[in-house]
């Protein structure tokens, strides 16, 4: 059972804050359940990495507040802008705190209101209002039990917003710098719910997430045991000025795929701007003609040009016709 963030753990500088998800019936109806039969899913590489180019992952106050749902959103924005636009946009602590306040009802200075937030509520606020004014276009539920689908979502949208239940053993492993791995002999009592950002997965299924100011490895066994929900979001931070993602997927194709998988639902991305049609080329400028050219044209009898010639005269007449066309001159003698 997911616990509220204010429940104290044995690791006071590792705060939790993900509340239990809303019932299935109230969740977004846009899902990725059929992505594995789509053309794009078949191109997902064996390893996906949207973390290693980003230098730092701020704590965003998650050592003192249960704002993990907001901190993970800030980490997603870092990855999207770095890989999508080529320059990392760092969200400020103040903007992350404001986001958490709006999603959770937290009031600074009143610790009794620091009770965490529901991930879907954060996503909905992110879509309608934004994080630091930066809004996502749409969000989609991912089947967290299907690692191939999770990897497809990571590949297509640059990150996955993940809800887990944290056992005491995970806190110990984190402090020891070890991967989160399910150990049946460890203390697996659930401390509470937590929100993390999944940004990389290798060929073996070993994942890398961001949380509490750094990256953390996660094994498939741990993921299967403690992950409760996953979401992906469509963001314009993930595509460049030409509306192309880092993997070369264009927004028009992604929209078409979503409309195919979700009949009646509009594609999440705006249409790429149509480049203006270039103006027609100017008419060719006739070449400059010299006085000698004009004199030659005037000396050629029009009647001779219009006569039928054979042999050398025909060759000369055809050459003169081409020359008159190129220069724009006309035979002038009568």
Secondary structure by P-SEA (a helix, b strand, c coil): cccccccccccccbbbbbccccccccccccccccccccccccccccccccccccccccccccccccaaaaaaaaaaaaaaaaccccbbbbbcaaaaaaaaaaacccccccccccccccaaaaaaaaaccccccbbbccccccccccaaaaaaaaaaccccbbbbbbcaaaaaaaaacccccccccccccccbbbbbbbcccccccbbbbbcccbbbbbcaaaaaccccbbbbbbbcccccccccccccccaaaaaaaaaaacccccccccccccccccccccccccccccaaaaaaaaacccccccccccaaaaaaaaaaaaaaaaaccccccc
